[in-house]
Amino acid sequence: MRNHEVTNTQPLLDEHGELREPGWSRSQVQKYRRSMIKAPKFRIKEWDYYLVVNKDFAAAFTISDDGYIGLQSVSLLTFGDQPWEHTETVLNAFPMGKLRLPEDSSYGTTRYEDKRLQMSFETKYEMRRIRVHFENFMAGKALDAEIDLSQPPMDSMVIATPWPKKHAFYYNQKINCMRASGYVSFDGKTYRFDPETDFGTLDWGRGVWTYDNTWFWGSGNADVDGNSFGWNIGYGFGDTSAATENILFWNGTAHKLDDVSFNIPGSGYMDRWTFSSSDGRFEMEFEPVLDRAACLDYKVIVSDQHQVFGRMSGTAVLDDGTEIKIKDVMCFAEKVHNRY
């Protein structure tokens, strides 16, 4: 059954370390336990990624344990007349669980600390708090951030997908439409987020990946006449025959989509994209502003990333047929190829 919704509270994995019930859910009803994984520690990948977006700037924060490597990163982006971005990353060899990332997104603190970078994500009382100090973020200048993301009771997108390889699976939650307040400070300038217009998104991932993968992912949020609206679209994260991760959010309620195609022009990532859905419920045009491109080649570990920020315009349709029209909403869409 396509777009099978999992509603039973149960362990994510069975006694053999395989997914118990592939599909999607509105919250983490399937319980992730690292100790139930049967694959070697160096193959386990865990991360928390936050993106906070204003129409003129954005910031992204990652704490990750990818088995034989950890990547802790912060990005600052601006979308003015001369779009600009800088990403700074701290690499760690063989963390393999030492960061002790929480097994559930709804409580606890994800934290990374060394002499240069102190970063924490705390979940508490319907609020997510991001706190960062990054010494020598760029040109000897430090970056600081204090951001609060409001998370009242609301649906999210949770998906459990298998890969053909034994013990390989992906368990992922995307939380959209968290109204953002706070700031990022860098190089004498303060970038402030306004909860009336600005939102944060969480990408929470746990699993055992195969070595070579290409994925597509896009996400955005907007205030539409006082209503919160968001979307998550993507594919390439394992076998999605049970469910896709394509979804709309309207005032905290999920509206499930079927397949969504990323139509990226062959002429380049900075030309206009389009998006279309098999059910006709997500039809959009995307005008790129900034390509946050990164290419890493460490022979065994290779990553070719194009996270493109731009403005989305078009129509989305809720479950009851209501059309939501948006214009020039700042968001992102990406294509990433990893061997790691």
Secondary structure as the mmCIF struct_conf table of DSSP 4:
data_model
#
loop_
_struct_conf.conf_type_id
_struct_conf.id
_struct_conf.beg_label_comp_id
_struct_conf.beg_label_asym_id
_struct_conf.beg_label_seq_id
_struct_conf.end_label_comp_id
_struct_conf.end_label_asym_id
_struct_conf.end_label_seq_id
TURN_TY1_P TURN_TY1_P1 ARG A 2 ASN A 3
HELX_LH_PP_P HELX_LH_PP_P1 HIS A 4 HIS A 4
STRN STRN1 GLU A 5 GLU A 5
HELX_LH_PP_P HELX_LH_PP_P2 VAL A 6 VAL A 6
BEND BEND1 ASN A 8 ASN A 8
STRN STRN2 GLN A 10 PRO A 11
BEND BEND2 LEU A 12 LEU A 12
STRN STRN3 LEU A 13 LEU A 13
TURN_TY1_P TURN_TY1_P2 GLU A 15 HIS A 16
BEND BEND3 GLY A 17 GLU A 18
STRN STRN4 LEU A 19 LEU A 19
BEND BEND4 ARG A 20 GLU A 21
STRN STRN5 GLY A 23 SER A 25
BEND BEND5 ARG A 26 SER A 27
STRN STRN6 GLN A 30 LYS A 31
HELX_LH_PP_P HELX_LH_PP_P3 TYR A 32 TYR A 32
HELX_RH_3T_P HELX_RH_3T_P1 ARG A 34 MET A 36
BEND BEND6 ALA A 39 ALA A 39
HELX_RH_3T_P HELX_RH_3T_P2 LYS A 41 ARG A 43
STRN STRN7 ILE A 44 VAL A 53
BEND BEND7 LYS A 55 ASP A 56
STRN STRN8 PHE A 57 ASP A 65
BEND BEND8 GLY A 67 TYR A 68
STRN STRN9 ILE A 69 THR A 78
BEND BEND9 GLY A 80 GLN A 82
STRN STRN10 TRP A 84 ALA A 93
TURN_TY1_P TURN_TY1_P3 MET A 96 LEU A 99
BEND BEND10 GLU A 103 ASP A 104
TURN_TY1_P TURN_TY1_P4 SER A 105 SER A 106
BEND BEND11 TYR A 107 TYR A 107
STRN STRN11 GLY A 108 GLU A 113
BEND BEND12 LYS A 115 ARG A 116
STRN STRN12 LEU A 117 LYS A 124
TURN_TY1_P TURN_TY1_P5 TYR A 125 GLU A 126
STRN STRN13 MET A 127 MET A 138
TURN_TY1_P TURN_TY1_P6 ALA A 139 GLY A 140
STRN STRN14 LYS A 141 SER A 150
BEND BEND13 PRO A 153 PRO A 153
STRN STRN15 MET A 157 PRO A 162
BEND BEND14 PRO A 164 LYS A 165
TURN_TY1_P TURN_TY1_P7 LYS A 166 HIS A 167
STRN STRN16 PHE A 169 PHE A 186
TURN_TY1_P TURN_TY1_P8 ASP A 187 GLY A 188
STRN STRN17 LYS A 189 PHE A 193
TURN_TY1_P TURN_TY1_P9 PRO A 195 THR A 197
STRN STRN18 PHE A 199 VAL A 208
BEND BEND15 TYR A 211 TYR A 211
STRN STRN19 ASP A 212 VAL A 224
TURN_TY1_P TURN_TY1_P10 ASP A 225 GLY A 226
STRN STRN20 ASN A 227 TYR A 235
BEND BEND16 PHE A 237 GLY A 238
BEND BEND17 SER A 241 ALA A 242
STRN STRN21 ILE A 247 TRP A 250
TURN_TY1_P TURN_TY1_P11 ASN A 251 GLY A 252
STRN STRN22 THR A 253 LYS A 256
STRN STRN23 VAL A 260 ASN A 263
TURN_TY1_P TURN_TY1_P12 GLY A 266 SER A 267
TURN_TY1_P TURN_TY1_P13 TYR A 269 MET A 270
BEND BEND18 ASP A 271 ASP A 271
HELX_LH_PP_P HELX_LH_PP_P4 ARG A 272 ARG A 272
STRN STRN24 TRP A 273 SER A 277
TURN_TY1_P TURN_TY1_P14 SER A 278 ASP A 279
BEND BEND19 GLY A 280 GLY A 280
STRN STRN25 PHE A 282 ASP A 297
BEND BEND20 LYS A 299 ILE A 301
STRN STRN26 VAL A 302 VAL A 317
TURN_TY1_P TURN_TY1_P15 ASP A 319 ASP A 320
BEND BEND21 GLY A 321 GLY A 321
STRN STRN27 GLU A 323 ARG A 339
#
